[in-house]
Amino acid sequence: MGSPQTELGIYTGVFVCMFTTNVRELFRKTIKEGIKK
């Protein structure tokens, strides 16, 4: 069992990865919509 700090770091890393991916997808969709207009 790791220390709370290590687990927090892992959870933060996973959250940041997921968040960044979602933002990138949203950004791509927004750009595509912007080009259409």
C-alpha distance matrix in Angstrom:
0.0 3.8 6.8 9.0 11.5 9.9 9.3 12.8 14.2 13.2 14.7 17.6 18.3 18.5 20.7 22.9 23.4 24.4 26.5 28.3 29.1 30.6 32.6 33.9 35.1 36.6 38.3 39.7 41.1 42.7 44.3 45.7 47.1 48.6 50.4 51.9 53.5
3.8 0.0 3.8 6.5 8.2 6.3 6.7 10.0 11.0 10.7 12.6 15.0 15.7 16.5 18.6 20.4 21.2 22.6 24.5 26.0 27.2 28.8 30.5 31.8 33.3 34.8 36.2 37.7 39.4 40.7 42.2 43.9 45.3 46.5 48.3 50.1 51.6
6.8 3.8 0.0 3.8 5.4 5.4 6.5 8.7 10.1 11.0 12.6 14.3 15.7 17.1 18.6 20.2 21.6 23.1 24.3 25.9 27.6 29.0 30.3 31.9 33.7 34.9 36.1 38.0 39.6 40.6 42.2 44.1 45.4 46.4 48.4 50.3 51.5
9.0 6.5 3.8 0.0 3.8 5.5 5.1 6.0 8.5 9.9 10.4 12.0 14.1 15.4 16.2 18.0 19.9 21.0 21.9 23.9 25.7 26.7 27.9 29.9 31.6 32.4 33.8 35.9 37.3 38.1 39.9 41.9 42.9 43.9 46.1 47.9 49.0
11.5 8.2 5.4 3.8 0.0 3.8 5.5 5.1 6.2 8.7 9.9 10.4 12.2 14.4 15.2 16.2 18.3 20.0 20.6 22.1 24.3 25.6 26.4 28.2 30.2 31.1 32.1 34.3 36.0 36.6 38.2 40.4 41.5 42.2 44.4 46.4 47.4
9.9 6.3 5.4 5.5 3.8 0.0 3.8 5.4 5.1 6.3 8.7 9.8 10.6 12.5 14.2 15.3 16.6 18.6 19.8 21.0 22.8 24.5 25.6 27.0 28.9 30.2 31.2 33.1 34.9 35.9 37.3 39.3 40.7 41.5 43.4 45.5 46.8
9.3 6.7 6.5 5.1 5.5 3.8 0.0 3.8 5.4 5.1 6.2 8.5 9.8 10.7 12.2 14.1 15.4 16.6 18.0 19.8 21.3 22.6 24.1 25.7 27.3 28.5 29.9 31.7 33.2 34.3 36.0 37.8 39.0 40.2 42.2 43.9 45.2
12.8 10.0 8.7 6.0 5.1 5.4 3.8 0.0 3.8 5.4 5.1 6.0 8.5 9.9 10.4 12.0 14.1 15.3 16.0 17.9 19.9 20.9 22.0 23.9 25.7 26.5 27.8 30.0 31.4 32.2 34.0 36.0 37.0 38.0 40.2 42.0 43.0
14.2 11.0 10.1 8.5 6.2 5.1 5.4 3.8 0.0 3.8 5.5 5.1 6.1 8.7 9.8 10.4 12.2 14.3 15.0 16.2 18.3 19.9 20.7 22.2 24.3 25.5 26.4 28.4 30.2 31.0 32.4 34.5 35.9 36.6 38.6 40.7 41.9
13.2 10.7 11.0 9.9 8.7 6.3 5.1 5.4 3.8 0.0 3.8 5.4 5.1 6.3 8.6 9.9 10.6 12.4 14.1 15.3 16.7 18.5 19.9 21.2 22.9 24.4 25.6 27.2 29.0 30.2 31.6 33.3 34.9 35.9 37.7 39.6 41.1
14.7 12.6 12.6 10.4 9.9 8.7 6.2 5.1 5.5 3.8 0.0 3.8 5.4 5.2 6.1 8.5 9.9 10.6 12.0 14.0 15.4 16.5 18.1 19.9 21.3 22.4 24.0 25.8 27.1 28.3 30.1 31.8 32.9 34.2 36.2 37.8 39.2
17.6 15.0 14.3 12.0 10.4 9.8 8.5 6.0 5.1 5.4 3.8 0.0 3.8 5.5 5.1 6.0 8.5 9.9 10.2 11.9 14.1 15.2 16.1 18.0 19.9 20.7 21.9 24.0 25.6 26.4 28.0 30.1 31.2 32.1 34.2 36.1 37.2
18.3 15.7 15.7 14.1 12.2 10.6 9.8 8.5 6.1 5.1 5.4 3.8 0.0 3.8 5.5 5.2 6.2 8.7 9.8 10.5 12.3 14.3 15.3 16.4 18.5 19.9 20.8 22.5 24.5 25.5 26.8 28.7 30.3 31.1 32.9 35.0 36.4
18.5 16.5 17.1 15.4 14.4 12.5 10.7 9.9 8.7 6.3 5.2 5.5 3.8 0.0 3.8 5.5 5.1 6.2 8.5 9.9 10.7 12.4 14.2 15.4 16.8 18.4 19.9 21.3 22.9 24.3 25.8 27.3 28.8 30.1 31.9 33.6 35.2
20.7 18.6 18.6 16.2 15.2 14.2 12.2 10.4 9.8 8.6 6.1 5.1 5.5 3.8 0.0 3.8 5.4 5.2 5.9 8.4 9.9 10.5 12.1 14.1 15.4 16.3 18.0 19.9 21.2 22.2 24.1 25.8 26.9 28.1 30.2 31.8 33.1
22.9 20.4 20.2 18.0 16.2 15.3 14.1 12.0 10.4 9.9 8.5 6.0 5.2 5.5 3.8 0.0 3.8 5.5 5.0 5.9 8.5 9.8 10.3 12.0 14.2 15.1 16.0 18.1 19.9 20.6 22.1 24.2 25.5 26.3 28.3 30.3 31.5
23.4 21.2 21.6 19.9 18.3 16.6 15.4 14.1 12.2 10.6 9.9 8.5 6.2 5.1 5.4 3.8 0.0 3.8 5.5 5.2 6.2 8.7 10.0 10.6 12.4 14.3 15.3 16.6 18.6 19.9 21.1 22.8 24.5 25.6 27.2 29.1 30.7
24.4 22.6 23.1 21.0 20.0 18.6 16.6 15.3 14.3 12.4 10.6 9.9 8.7 6.2 5.2 5.5 3.8 0.0 3.8 5.5 5.2 6.2 8.7 9.9 10.7 12.3 14.1 15.5 16.7 18.3 20.0 21.4 22.7 24.2 26.0 27.5 29.1
26.5 24.5 24.3 21.9 20.6 19.8 18.0 16.0 15.0 14.1 12.0 10.2 9.8 8.5 5.9 5.0 5.5 3.8 0.0 3.8 5.5 5.2 6.2 8.6 10.0 10.5 12.1 14.2 15.5 16.3 18.2 20.1 21.1 22.2 24.4 26.0 27.2
28.3 26.0 25.9 23.9 22.1 21.0 19.8 17.9 16.2 15.3 14.0 11.9 10.5 9.9 8.4 5.9 5.2 5.5 3.8 0.0 3.8 5.5 5.1 6.1 8.7 9.8 10.3 12.2 14.3 15.1 16.3 18.4 19.9 20.7 22.5 24.5 25.9
29.1 27.2 27.6 25.7 24.3 22.8 21.3 19.9 18.3 16.7 15.4 14.1 12.3 10.7 9.9 8.5 6.2 5.2 5.5 3.8 0.0 3.8 5.5 5.1 6.3 8.6 9.8 10.6 12.5 14.2 15.4 16.7 18.5 19.8 21.3 23.0 24.9
30.6 28.8 29.0 26.7 25.6 24.5 22.6 20.9 19.9 18.5 16.5 15.2 14.3 12.4 10.5 9.8 8.7 6.2 5.2 5.5 3.8 0.0 3.8 5.4 5.2 6.1 8.5 9.9 10.7 12.2 14.2 15.5 16.6 18.2 20.1 21.4 23.0
32.6 30.5 30.3 27.9 26.4 25.6 24.1 22.0 20.7 19.9 18.1 16.1 15.3 14.2 12.1 10.3 10.0 8.7 6.2 5.1 5.5 3.8 0.0 3.8 5.5 5.0 5.9 8.5 9.9 10.3 12.1 14.2 15.2 16.1 18.2 20.0 21.2
33.9 31.8 31.9 29.9 28.2 27.0 25.7 23.9 22.2 21.2 19.9 18.0 16.4 15.4 14.1 12.0 10.6 9.9 8.6 6.1 5.1 5.4 3.8 0.0 3.8 5.5 5.0 6.2 8.7 9.8 10.5 12.4 14.3 15.1 16.6 18.6 20.3
35.1 33.3 33.7 31.6 30.2 28.9 27.3 25.7 24.3 22.9 21.3 19.9 18.5 16.8 15.4 14.2 12.4 10.7 10.0 8.7 6.3 5.2 5.5 3.8 0.0 3.8 5.4 5.1 6.3 8.6 9.9 10.7 12.4 14.2 15.5 16.9 18.9
36.6 34.8 34.9 32.4 31.1 30.2 28.5 26.5 25.5 24.4 22.4 20.7 19.9 18.4 16.3 15.1 14.3 12.3 10.5 9.8 8.6 6.1 5.0 5.5 3.8 0.0 3.8 5.5 5.2 6.1 8.6 9.9 10.6 12.2 14.3 15.6 16.9
38.3 36.2 36.1 33.8 32.1 31.2 29.9 27.8 26.4 25.6 24.0 21.9 20.8 19.9 18.0 16.0 15.3 14.1 12.1 10.3 9.8 8.5 5.9 5.0 5.4 3.8 0.0 3.8 5.5 5.1 6.2 8.7 9.9 10.4 12.4 14.4 15.6
39.7 37.7 38.0 35.9 34.3 33.1 31.7 30.0 28.4 27.2 25.8 24.0 22.5 21.3 19.9 18.1 16.6 15.5 14.2 12.2 10.6 9.9 8.5 6.2 5.1 5.5 3.8 0.0 3.8 5.5 5.2 6.3 8.7 9.8 10.7 12.6 14.7
41.1 39.4 39.6 37.3 36.0 34.9 33.2 31.4 30.2 29.0 27.1 25.6 24.5 22.9 21.2 19.9 18.6 16.7 15.5 14.3 12.5 10.7 9.9 8.7 6.3 5.2 5.5 3.8 0.0 3.8 5.5 5.1 6.2 8.5 10.0 10.8 12.8
42.7 40.7 40.6 38.1 36.6 35.9 34.3 32.2 31.0 30.2 28.3 26.4 25.5 24.3 22.2 20.6 19.9 18.3 16.3 15.1 14.2 12.2 10.3 9.8 8.6 6.1 5.1 5.5 3.8 0.0 3.8 5.5 5.1 6.1 8.7 10.0 10.9
44.3 42.2 42.2 39.9 38.2 37.3 36.0 34.0 32.4 31.6 30.1 28.0 26.8 25.8 24.1 22.1 21.1 20.0 18.2 16.3 15.4 14.2 12.1 10.5 9.9 8.6 6.2 5.2 5.5 3.8 0.0 3.8 5.4 4.9 6.2 8.7 10.1
45.7 43.9 44.1 41.9 40.4 39.3 37.8 36.0 34.5 33.3 31.8 30.1 28.7 27.3 25.8 24.2 22.8 21.4 20.1 18.4 16.7 15.5 14.2 12.4 10.7 9.9 8.7 6.3 5.1 5.5 3.8 0.0 3.8 5.4 5.2 6.5 9.1
47.1 45.3 45.4 42.9 41.5 40.7 39.0 37.0 35.9 34.9 32.9 31.2 30.3 28.8 26.9 25.5 24.5 22.7 21.1 19.9 18.5 16.6 15.2 14.3 12.4 10.6 9.9 8.7 6.2 5.1 5.4 3.8 0.0 3.8 5.5 5.2 6.6
48.6 46.5 46.4 43.9 42.2 41.5 40.2 38.0 36.6 35.9 34.2 32.1 31.1 30.1 28.1 26.3 25.6 24.2 22.2 20.7 19.8 18.2 16.1 15.1 14.2 12.2 10.4 9.8 8.5 6.1 4.9 5.4 3.8 0.0 3.8 5.5 5.5
50.4 48.3 48.4 46.1 44.4 43.4 42.2 40.2 38.6 37.7 36.2 34.2 32.9 31.9 30.2 28.3 27.2 26.0 24.4 22.5 21.3 20.1 18.2 16.6 15.5 14.3 12.4 10.7 10.0 8.7 6.2 5.2 5.5 3.8 0.0 3.8 5.6
51.9 50.1 50.3 47.9 46.4 45.5 43.9 42.0 40.7 39.6 37.8 36.1 35.0 33.6 31.8 30.3 29.1 27.5 26.0 24.5 23.0 21.4 20.0 18.6 16.9 15.6 14.4 12.6 10.8 10.0 8.7 6.5 5.2 5.5 3.8 0.0 3.8
53.5 51.6 51.5 49.0 47.4 46.8 45.2 43.0 41.9 41.1 39.2 37.2 36.4 35.2 33.1 31.5 30.7 29.1 27.2 25.9 24.9 23.0 21.2 20.3 18.9 16.9 15.6 14.7 12.8 10.9 10.1 9.1 6.6 5.5 5.6 3.8 0.0
